[in-house]
Amino acid sequence: MPGSLKKSLAPAPAASGLSPRKQAEALQKKALELQQKKLAESSLVKSSPKPKLPVAPGPKASLTAAAPAPAPTPKAAAPAPKAQAPAPRAASSLSEDRIRALHASYCDARTKTNARPVSFEKLSKSIRETEEKIRVQSKGRSVDFDVTIQGGKAILKPKLK
């Protein structure tokens, strides 16, 4: 450590009235300032701008009176691009009763593997999302699930019908 840095980081005398914690914080702050100063002077590292804090949107206040921005000129109403209609979603091939049965057997399997049970809502959402993805990939084939224990974990295996 260079001599000048040692002098600047020397602990302040206890008579300063600061607690040891506050003294340590002050020393860390001073060390950080010195490191930043040294890096700024170094030709190897360029100083980066300070990150800007997010500002809530609102009217901007200016210190100088600036001319108001010109009003936007109305453009000819261009026809809105046609939004592609989403592909019609096929109704879920799994009934509420089937999902409840899957939930019961899945919770049983998780209990056997010392894992916590999953809520019905969470499992139902997951099954429906997975079912939709698989149905799209398999060009509309219906999907069912089996509960199995694999590698010491309870899993739901999708099956195409």
GIKAHU-V432371 format. One record per pair of residues at least 24 apart in sequence whose ideal C-beta (glycine too) atoms are under 10 Angstrom apart, sorted by sequence separation. I is the first residue (numbers start at 1). J is the second residue. D is the distance in whole Angstrom. If there is no record, write none. Layout:
# GIKAHU-V432371
I,J,D
I,J,D
This chain:
# GIKAHU-V432371
99,123,7
100,124,9
103,127,9
134,158,5
8,33,9
9,34,8
99,124,5
102,127,7
133,158,9
134,159,10
135,160,9
5,31,8
8,34,6
130,156,8
134,160,7
131,158,7
96,124,8
99,127,6
130,158,6
5,34,6
98,127,9
99,128,8
127,156,7
4,34,9
5,35,9
94,124,9
126,156,8
127,158,9
92,124,10
99,131,10
5,38,8
94,127,7
123,156,8
94,128,8
92,127,9
2,38,9
92,128,6
113,149,6
118,154,9
94,131,6
110,147,9
112,149,7
113,150,10
115,152,9
117,154,10
93,131,7
109,147,5
113,151,10
114,152,9
115,153,7
92,131,6
106,145,9
108,147,8
109,148,8
110,149,9
113,152,6
115,154,7
92,132,8
105,145,10
107,147,9
109,149,6
112,152,10
113,153,6
90,131,10
105,146,9
106,147,5
113,154,5
90,132,9
93,135,8
102,144,9
105,147,4
106,148,10
112,154,7
113,155,10
89,132,7
92,135,9
102,145,6
104,147,9
105,148,10
110,153,8
111,154,9
102,146,9
103,147,9
109,153,9
110,154,5
90,135,7
102,147,6
109,154,4
110,155,10
89,135,9
90,136,10
98,144,8
99,145,9
101,147,9
108,154,8
109,155,8
89,136,10
98,145,9
107,154,8
109,156,9
93,141,9
94,142,9
106,154,6
87,136,8
93,142,4
94,143,8
105,154,9
106,155,9
90,140,7
92,142,9
93,143,6
94,144,7
106,156,6
92,143,9
93,144,7
94,145,8
105,156,9
90,142,9
103,156,10
102,156,7
93,161,8
